[in-house]
Amino acid sequence: MFGIEAPILAFTHCRDVAAEVSKAGGMGVLGLARISPSKLHEELNWLDSHIGGKPYGIDVLMPSVVEDTGTRKYDLDSLLPREQVNFLTKLLDDAGIPRLSESEEKRLIFDAVDHQNFTPRESLAMIDSALEHPVKLIVSALGTPPRHLIEMAHKKGIRVAALAGKVEHAIKHKEAGCDFVIAVGTEAGGHTGDIASMVLWPQIVDAVAPLPVLGAGGVGRGRQLAAALALGCEGVWCGSIWLKTVESDVPPDIKKRLLGLQSSDAVLSKSWSGKQCRVMRSSYTDAWLQPGAPKTLPSPLQAFLCFALARPRIERARAEKFLTFPVGQIVGEMNEETSVRNVVHDMLAELLESKERLDNMFG
Ligand SMILES: Cc1cc2nc3c(=O)[nH]c(=O)nc-3n(C[C@H](O)[C@H](O)[C@H](O)COP(=O)(O)O)c2cc1C
């Protein structure tokens, strides 16, 4: 489909990682969720000039259901309920984490609102701009892409895929005309469902056949790639593993923490975005589960709270215990920093070892 050598697609928010994966024989897919429309061309121009003519894709958040912030957009008090704001403020105050000034808080919330590319309308505008670049693949993160988008992409020779954590979602993606489906097991970092990769991948492979499927969720090494192929997938889609690379732009304090975590430290929480998301466990994620804690807000309101009111305070104070970030269960094996090229190389080497092992077993 893409003329690539390694069946490894990389989800990343970092342009350097995307370029390196494509150059190493896989394919980088750049997440646009954190890129503002005004920065989009700069990011993609950079990719175009650093990726050596190799293919790449883009990933957009296109949720089917969004909390419409509408006219409440710039009215802080009605946008974010006091209960959740007060809970968070007290939590961080009690931990001795300095407050931001009121004007900075407001600016960060309004920035978060302005930069959110979550609504279908905003996502489509981003895609239009992105297609001025030689994008080969569009991936929809949180829902079935609209049929007209798929038709428009196909006319330009661009492939479209979507993530699915359930068989029903995968079937909807197929019916809408997607070129392939990415089956995301619960092990995955970021937004994820409840079904494990081992069970989900073959279910989705069978449900959408002959459409190709990529296995995602818990893939960071060659034996997991071999398992995905054995379960009927055509390749894999990895997100967490790139966070440990030297090319990754994940903040240094977070990277340092990630390298020391175990798989059980990657927990499901709604405290990051309002949707179920696997993130590194911290005092921030624990607090929202304590008896008496308020409910997390629906997406994207919880994301405004987390991105504007929590993370800047926590990260500026370098309050290690409160740091959190999306990561999957594979984090337990992410013990040292290495290059993207090494990750790809090691995955392919271990895939071949797995094949030899099986060949020997079967004689
Ligand atoms: C830091 C991080 C951020 C993510 N953000 C997005 C996103 O914006 N869009 C998306 O489609 N998936 C996102 N994901 C999920 C990935 O697409 C993918 O499903 C997941 O990383 C695969 O499982 P793995 O983490 O075990 O490799 C993110 C994952 C991580 C680790």
PDBQT file of the ligand as one rigid body, heavy atoms in Angstrom, charges set to zero:
ROOT
HETATM    1  C1  LIG A 401       1.740  10.166  24.199  1.00  0.00    +0.000 C 
HETATM    2  C2  LIG A 401       0.635   9.581  23.358  1.00  0.00    +0.000 A 
HETATM    3  C3  LIG A 401      -0.249  10.444  22.731  1.00  0.00    +0.000 A 
HETATM    4  C4  LIG A 401      -1.257   9.923  21.913  1.00  0.00    +0.000 A 
HETATM    5  N1  LIG A 401      -2.081  10.779  21.242  1.00  0.00    +0.000 NA
HETATM    6  C5  LIG A 401      -2.880  10.288  20.266  1.00  0.00    +0.000 A 
HETATM    7  C6  LIG A 401      -3.580  11.145  19.359  1.00  0.00    +0.000 A 
HETATM    8  O1  LIG A 401      -3.499  12.381  19.449  1.00  0.00    +0.000 OA
HETATM    9  N2  LIG A 401      -4.291  10.576  18.351  1.00  0.00    +0.000 N 
HETATM   10  C7  LIG A 401      -4.361   9.196  18.211  1.00  0.00    +0.000 A 
HETATM   11  O2  LIG A 401      -4.970   8.709  17.261  1.00  0.00    +0.000 OA
HETATM   12  N3  LIG A 401      -3.770   8.377  19.089  1.00  0.00    +0.000 NA
HETATM   13  C8  LIG A 401      -3.019   8.877  20.069  1.00  0.00    +0.000 A 
HETATM   14  N4  LIG A 401      -2.334   8.010  20.882  1.00  0.00    +0.000 N 
HETATM   15  C9  LIG A 401      -2.590   6.556  20.777  1.00  0.00    +0.000 C 
HETATM   16  C10 LIG A 401      -1.838   5.912  19.615  1.00  0.00    +0.000 C 
HETATM   17  O3  LIG A 401      -2.427   6.243  18.387  1.00  0.00    +0.000 OA
HETATM   18  C11 LIG A 401      -1.880   4.389  19.699  1.00  0.00    +0.000 C 
HETATM   19  O4  LIG A 401      -3.201   3.938  19.670  1.00  0.00    +0.000 OA
HETATM   20  C12 LIG A 401      -1.200   3.773  20.895  1.00  0.00    +0.000 C 
HETATM   21  O5  LIG A 401      -0.061   4.500  21.253  1.00  0.00    +0.000 OA
HETATM   22  C13 LIG A 401      -0.834   2.336  20.578  1.00  0.00    +0.000 C 
HETATM   23  O6  LIG A 401      -0.473   1.619  21.698  1.00  0.00    +0.000 OA
HETATM   24  P1  LIG A 401       1.005   1.682  22.368  1.00  0.00    +0.000 P 
HETATM   25  O7  LIG A 401       1.019   2.971  23.093  1.00  0.00    +0.000 OA
HETATM   26  O8  LIG A 401       1.015   0.501  23.261  1.00  0.00    +0.000 OA
HETATM   27  O9  LIG A 401       1.998   1.623  21.270  1.00  0.00    +0.000 OA
HETATM   28  C14 LIG A 401      -1.367   8.514  21.747  1.00  0.00    +0.000 A 
HETATM   29  C15 LIG A 401      -0.484   7.662  22.415  1.00  0.00    +0.000 A 
HETATM   30  C16 LIG A 401       0.509   8.175  23.208  1.00  0.00    +0.000 A 
HETATM   31  C17 LIG A 401       1.452   7.226  23.904  1.00  0.00    +0.000 C 
ENDROOT
TORSDOF 0
